[in-house]
Every structure is written in structure tokens, then in C-alpha cells.
């Protein structure tokens, strides 16, 4: 099963910002489960469905076709060929989303969509029942909360920045508390802290502080810290963006003193300065003068065999996988998607 980081919590607690950054740091895909409920709500309102009628919503949700695609480090949603965008972030959607999300058939539909995303690799999934109902066996589980006042201020700031604000902070607070009540008291998959989930109160914490807590705990749970200890890594990428992401990967997972040796292709060396890795290992970093990975042939099997892990861009993965060097299972690809 793919590695999943699950983050639950009420509106305005900071789930989206934290999940998005942690996903980027881990090279995982960010999944906004709430957007799926908003899409169903948006479509219901567009079609004149009474969102307070569970029967009507249940029947209608069967007709909503949502396509999920991995794009730019996240799972993007399409209805037909259209991305909902800000259509699902408007206050009127907020007013109806909890009613729609309380319908069992809607929750079953969204849960099936979310579970189907594991085929795309590591996920950081945010929502309200991810740790309890959707992925109760997730690698790491968190419950992110904050005071009603702090959440209201954050939500109003977001709405102002998006140009959709039409409520005072006090009105936003009342709306959040009303939604909290609906979400925590609904019959199916209510909002609650899962047993064993790590609770984080972000009221007086900065975004960076919360991200660090989630990242550190996730890394430990996923067994990523010290994962490369004593290993040889071949960094064979041919573009600046891929190089940057590869460096970020190593910065996150390699601790000083792990005795890691990194060798780069000539093409990689053009984009990555050796000093970038100076804090990662006590051993000097070596740069080998050989052809880029995409031009490899049997002459370079010895070097490929030397590497315990090869970091490459997906376009070059097939080339290496065809080589009889016994390392195909150790390709680190997700971070470079």
C-alpha cells in the first residue's frame, strides 16, 4: 500500500497550508478531500437540488462524475473537462457543504475516490474523517486544531486575499462553529480525533512550526530518517528543476553523519554545486565525469551497480530499468514527478 499521511481537523485550523507544504517536502501528492464535497455541493446548487434533503442529494451525487488526476504535486479534480477553481470556495458553498457532506452516499463516493488515489504513490491527505474512516491505517495521522478565534481570523484573511470576503470576523466565527457542530454530530464519519492520532493546537504556532512537527513525525513514522545511512547514491538528472527537487529530497532524508556518498553525473553537476551537500555527510562528495543517465549503456553498468539508490527523472527511468544492474527496485522517482 502507498504511504499516506492523514491530517484531520476543523475548518481554518491550517490543514490545507500544512498539508501542501509537507507534501512538497516529502515529494508526495497533496490531496484536498474537502474539495470533493465542495464539488458535489457546487453541482447540486447548479442543478437546483435541495441540499437539505438527504434523499435528493444521495440520488443526485450518483450523477456527478469527478475525474482525479495527479498534476503539479497535487491531485487535481475535473468535472467534465472543467476544473472547479474558485467556484467551490465561495461563501454560498460553505453554507451548504456540511449538509451535503453528511449524506452517507456522498461520503461513500468520496471515500472510494480517495482510496483509489493510492495508485499514484505517496499522499498527504487532509480532511475531517481521513484518520478515522478513509485511511485509519495511514502511516502517520494528525489532528490539527486551533481556537475558534484564530480559525476565524485565518479564514477571513484567506477570503480577503481571494477577493470573496463578505463577512466580518465574528460572522466567520459563527459560521465555523455552526459547521463544527454539523461535522462533529453527523451520523456518518463525524469529525473527531482518532485514537493514536497526534493532536496539534496551532492557535499560537507559526505555519513553519506546525509543518516541522508534522514533517518530523511523518519522517519517523515512514522510516525515512537515516534511511540512506551508509548508502551510495547516484544523482543522475539532466535539468535544473529535477536537480533542485533531488537536492531537497536528500536534505530532508539524509542526516549529518549518515556516512552517505553522493556521485553525480556530469549533467547533474552542471546544476548542482558540490557544496550543496556539505552539510549532509562527513564524507567528501565526488563528481564523476561520465555521460548523462539518458545516454547510459552497458559500459556504465559497473557504476550503476555501485549505487544503492539512483535518483533520476521519470523520462530516464526506463533506460535504467532495462539495465541488468539489479537496482531497478531502488529508483527514487516520486519526488521528481
C-alpha positions in Angstrom: 0.0 0.0 0.0 1.2 3.5 -0.8 2.4 5.7 2.0 -0.3 8.0 3.3 0.0 10.9 5.7 -3.5 11.7 7.1 -4.5 15.1 8.6 -7.9 15.8 10.1 -9.3 18.9 11.8 -11.9 21.6 11.7 -12.1 24.4 9.2 -9.5 27.1 9.5 -7.1 25.0 11.5 -4.4 25.3 8.8 -4.8 21.8 7.3 -4.5 22.9 3.7 -1.4 25.0 4.1 0.4 22.4 6.2 -0.6 19.5 4.0 0.5 21.3 0.9 4.0 22.1 2.2 4.6 18.7 3.9 3.6 17.0 0.6 6.1 19.1 -1.3 8.8 18.4 1.2 8.2 14.6 1.1 7.7 14.5 -2.7 4.2 13.2 -2.0 0.9 14.3 -3.7 -1.3 16.8 -1.8 -5.0 15.7 -1.6 -7.7 18.1 -0.6 -10.6 15.8 0.3 -12.9 18.7 1.2 -12.8 19.9 -2.4 -14.6 16.8 -3.4 -17.5 17.5 -1.1 -17.5 21.1 -2.3 -17.7 19.9 -5.9 -20.7 17.8 -5.2 -22.2 20.8 -3.4 -21.5 23.1 -6.2 -23.0 20.8 -8.8 -26.1 20.3 -6.6 -26.7 24.0 -6.3 -26.1 24.5 -10.0 -28.8 21.9 -10.7 -31.3 23.2 -8.2 -31.0 20.3 -5.7 -32.3 20.9 -2.2 -29.1 20.3 -0.2 -31.0 19.8 3.0 -32.8 16.8 1.5 -30.5 13.7 2.1 -32.6 11.7 -0.4 -32.3 14.3 -3.1 -28.6 14.7 -2.6 -28.0 11.0 -2.4 -29.7 10.4 -5.7 -28.0 13.4 -7.4 -24.5 12.5 -6.3 -24.6 9.3 -8.4 -24.7 11.5 -11.5 -21.7 13.6 -10.6 -18.6 12.4 -12.5 -15.4 13.6 -10.9 -12.0 12.9 -12.6 -8.9 12.8 -10.4 -5.5 13.5 -11.9 -2.0 14.0 -10.4 -0.8 17.4 -11.5 2.0 19.6 -10.2 2.4 17.9 -6.9 -1.3 17.5 -6.1 -4.4 15.6 -7.1 -6.4 17.9 -9.4 -10.2 17.5 -9.9 -12.2 17.9 -13.1 -16.0 17.8 -13.7 -16.2 17.0 -17.4 -13.2 19.0 -18.8 -13.6 21.8 -16.3 -11.6 22.5 -13.1 -14.0 24.0 -10.4 -11.4 26.5 -9.3 -12.8 29.3 -7.1 -16.4 28.2 -7.8 -16.2 25.8 -4.9 -14.6 28.4 -2.5 -17.4 30.9 -2.3 -19.4 31.6 0.9 -22.6 30.0 -0.5 -20.7 26.7 -1.0 -19.5 27.0 2.6 -23.1 27.4 3.8 -24.3 24.1 2.1 -21.2 21.9 2.1 -21.7 20.4 5.6 -25.3 19.3 4.7 -24.1 17.6 1.6 -21.1 16.0 3.3 -23.4 14.5 5.9 -25.1 12.3 3.4 -23.8 8.7 3.5 -23.9 8.1 -0.2 -21.8 11.2 -0.8 -19.2 10.2 1.8 -19.1 6.7 0.3 -18.4 8.2 -3.2 -15.7 10.5 -1.9 -14.1 7.7 0.2 -13.9 5.5 -2.9 -12.3 8.3 -4.9 -9.7 9.0 -2.2 -8.7 5.3 -1.7 -8.3 5.0 -5.4 -5.6 7.7 -5.4 -3.0 5.4 -3.7 -2.1 4.1 -7.2 -0.4 7.4 -7.8 2.1 7.0 -4.9 2.7 8.7 -1.6 -0.2 11.0 -0.4 -0.7 13.7 2.2 -4.5 13.8 2.6 -6.4 16.4 4.5 -10.0 16.3 5.6 -12.3 15.5 8.5 -12.5 11.7 8.5 -9.3 10.7 6.9 -7.7 9.3 10.0 -10.9 7.6 11.2 -12.7 6.4 8.2 -10.8 6.8 4.9 -7.2 5.8 5.9 -7.4 4.6 9.5 -4.2 2.7 9.0 -2.3 5.6 7.5 1.5 5.7 8.1 1.1 8.9 10.1 -2.1 10.5 11.5 -2.6 14.0 12.8 -5.5 16.0 14.3 -4.9 19.7 13.6 -7.0 22.2 15.6 -7.0 25.8 16.8 -9.2 28.2 18.8 -12.4 29.5 17.1 -10.9 33.0 17.2 -7.7 32.0 15.5 -9.5 30.0 12.8 -11.9 32.8 12.1 -9.1 35.3 11.6 -7.3 32.9 9.2 -10.4 32.1 7.2 -11.4 35.8 6.8 -7.8 36.7 5.7 -8.0 33.9 3.1 -11.3 35.3 1.8 -10.0 38.8 1.6 -6.9 37.7 -0.3 -9.1 35.8 -2.8 -11.5 38.8 -3.1 -14.5 36.8 -1.9 -14.9 38.2 1.6 -18.3 39.4 2.6 -18.4 38.6 6.3 -16.9 40.1 9.4 -14.5 38.0 11.6 -17.3 37.5 14.1 -19.6 36.3 11.3 -17.0 33.9 10.0 -16.5 32.6 13.6 -20.2 31.8 13.9 -20.2 30.1 10.5 -17.2 27.9 11.6 -18.8 26.9 14.9 -22.0 26.0 13.1 -20.1 23.8 10.7 -18.1 22.3 13.6 -21.4 21.3 15.2 -22.7 19.7 12.0 -19.5 17.9 11.2 -18.9 16.5 14.7 -22.5 15.4 15.2 -23.3 13.8 11.8 -24.2 10.2 11.8 -21.7 9.0 9.3 -17.9 9.5 9.8 -18.2 12.5 12.2 -15.3 14.9 12.8 -13.3 13.6 15.8 -9.7 12.9 16.9 -8.8 9.3 16.0 -7.2 7.2 18.7 -3.5 7.3 18.3 -3.5 10.5 16.1 -1.1 13.2 17.1 -3.0 16.3 18.1 -1.6 19.7 17.3 -3.1 23.0 18.5 -1.9 25.6 16.0 -3.5 28.6 17.8 -0.2 30.0 18.9 2.1 28.3 16.4 3.5 29.6 13.2 2.9 27.7 9.9 6.6 26.7 9.8 6.4 25.3 13.3 3.4 23.2 12.5 4.9 22.0 9.3 8.1 21.0 11.1 6.1 19.0 13.7 4.2 17.1 11.1 7.2 16.6 8.9 9.4 15.3 11.7 6.7 12.9 13.0 5.9 11.7 9.5 9.5 11.1 8.7 9.9 8.9 11.8 6.7 7.0 11.0 7.7 6.4 7.4 11.1 5.2 8.4 12.8 7.9 6.3 15.2 9.3 8.8 18.5 7.6 8.5 17.1 5.7 5.5 20.2 6.3 3.4 22.7 5.7 6.2 25.9 4.1 4.8 24.5 4.0 1.2 25.8 5.1 -2.1 23.6 7.5 -4.1 23.9 8.2 -7.8 22.3 11.6 -8.7 21.6 11.4 -12.4 19.4 14.2 -13.5 19.5 16.5 -16.5 17.5 19.6 -15.6 17.6 22.3 -13.1 14.2 21.7 -11.7 14.8 18.0 -11.2 18.2 18.8 -9.6 16.6 21.1 -7.2 14.0 18.6 -6.1 16.6 15.9 -5.8 18.7 18.1 -3.5 15.6 18.8 -1.4 15.0 15.0 -1.1 18.5 14.4 0.2 18.3 17.4 2.5 15.2 16.0 4.1 16.2 12.4 4.4 20.0 12.4 4.9 21.3 13.4 8.4 24.8 14.7 9.0 27.0 11.7 9.9 25.0 9.2 7.9 28.1 8.3 6.0 26.5 8.8 2.6 28.5 9.1 -0.6 26.8 11.0 -3.4 28.1 10.8 -7.0 26.6 13.0 -9.7 26.6 12.6 -13.5 28.3 15.4 -15.4 24.9 16.7 -16.5 23.8 16.8 -12.8 26.9 18.6 -11.8 26.1 21.4 -14.1 23.1 22.2 -12.0 24.1 21.2 -8.5 27.1 22.6 -6.7 29.0 20.1 -4.6 28.8 22.4 -1.6 25.1 21.9 -1.6 25.7 18.6 0.1 28.4 19.7 2.5 26.0 19.6 5.5 24.7 16.2 4.6 27.7 14.0 5.0 31.1 13.9 6.7 32.5 12.3 3.6 33.6 14.5 0.7 31.2 14.5 -2.2 32.6 13.2 -5.5 31.5 14.2 -9.0 32.2 11.7 -11.7 32.8 12.8 -15.3 30.6 10.4 -17.3 27.7 10.6 -19.6 24.2 11.7 -18.5 22.0 8.9 -17.4 19.8 9.1 -20.5 22.9 8.2 -22.6 24.0 5.2 -20.4 24.8 1.9 -22.0 26.4 -1.3 -20.9 29.8 0.4 -20.4 28.4 2.1 -17.3 26.9 -0.9 -15.6 29.7 -1.0 -13.0 28.8 2.4 -11.8 25.1 1.7 -11.7 25.8 -1.5 -9.7 27.9 0.6 -7.2 24.8 2.7 -6.4 22.4 1.6 -3.8 19.9 4.3 -4.9 19.6 6.2 -8.1 17.7 9.5 -8.3 16.5 10.2 -11.8 13.8 11.9 -13.7 10.9 9.7 -14.9 12.0 10.2 -18.5 15.2 8.3 -17.9 13.7 5.6 -15.6 13.0 3.1 -18.4 16.6 3.3 -19.6 17.9 2.3 -16.2 15.2 -0.3 -15.6 16.3 -2.2 -18.7 19.9 -2.5 -17.5 20.9 -5.7 -15.8 22.3 -3.9 -12.8 19.9 -5.1 -10.1 18.9 -1.6 -8.9 15.5 -1.1 -10.7 13.7 -1.6 -7.4 15.5 1.2 -5.7 14.7 4.0 -8.2 13.6 7.1 -6.4 11.1 8.6 -8.8 8.2 10.1 -7.0 10.0 13.2 -5.9 10.8 14.1 -9.5 7.3 13.8 -10.9 
